């Protein structure tokens, strides 16, 4: 009488352990009085998949073989420290059904089990789950399952405008898909700056032939999404004269004369990767869009990451309130604040001042500058003030 020893689900495959009556404790040499047959991937097999077979408890010399209608011929098991082992493939011509499997040692049957086979499935190329949306910077896993009668080739590649470079798909016999010898997989990391949109992902086979294509939807997280982590604040403004800095910035009420200069400040607790290369402030009051740079000075320690840059106000601009807009997180976050532009200040010659500093002199806040640079800027301010006094 057969005794079931164990049945556990592991790594997506069913492990079966069984002892067979024909082998006695003396003949099999097993300490528990029998031979144990372990089959990994005994159920839900497709033609072409592998079945992992291990027989424990046989210590006498001689061939140990496994036979079944699902195999083209008897399979000889190799002796290892923990038993006899083989990993044969089910014949591609096997019809769906349940088939017997027998283990023979010394010319006699020592264990028996059954193997179930289901129908073949057409080749499939997987990029994402249906309806799944990827974020810029995320890692994407792709696979091609070519286990089907007549399918050949072992070299596949995937390319897409969303990838930095083509990705090679390869079979990994140590993965959880070890039992499918025609399962090819690979991964690509989307660049952090990938724009929102739908991208074509193309699978190429040997010789560069197109095997399949899939759409890939990329959309960065927006406020309200569960995975959105940005906490942007701004824009705010502070002057360009000596003695002012980001700490004095305010989002409303800041005044600057036409032709003058104002610093635009932006804070974000969790900026997107590469934000430093894309963050820009725009306004109809500016001569041109302003690139905001990360403040890496000691003064920024302990604060949320902050970015700022100087904006030149257009000369001859009519006094009034002008919107300043900053767009971040790939355009999902847009915030605006009003900047009050006044008439140009009259200089000694009666013309408008060139900047917003004293006597028409602009002394900009130095971000990340050295002590020598700060002293040089201070020295320049003293020299200009002396010339103005003369």
Secondary structure, DSSP 8 states (H G I E B T S, - for coil): --EEEEEEEETTEEEEEEE-TTS-HHHH--TTSS-EEEEES-SSEETT-EEEEEEES--SSS-EEEEETTSSS-EE-EEETTEEEEEEE--TT--SEEEEEEEEETTEEEEEEEEEEE-----EEESS-TT--B-TT-EEEEEEE--STT---S-EEEEETTSSS-EEEB--TTSTTTT-TTEEEEEEE--TT--SEEEEEEEE-GGG-EEEEEEEEE----TTSTT----EEEEEEEESSTT--GGG-BSS--EEETT-EEEEEEEETT--TTGGGT-EEEETTBSS-EE-EE--SGGGTTS-EEEEEEEEB-TT--SEEEEEEEEEGGGTEEEEEEEEEE---B-TTSSB-SSSSGGG------SS--HHHHHHHHHHHHHHHHHHH-
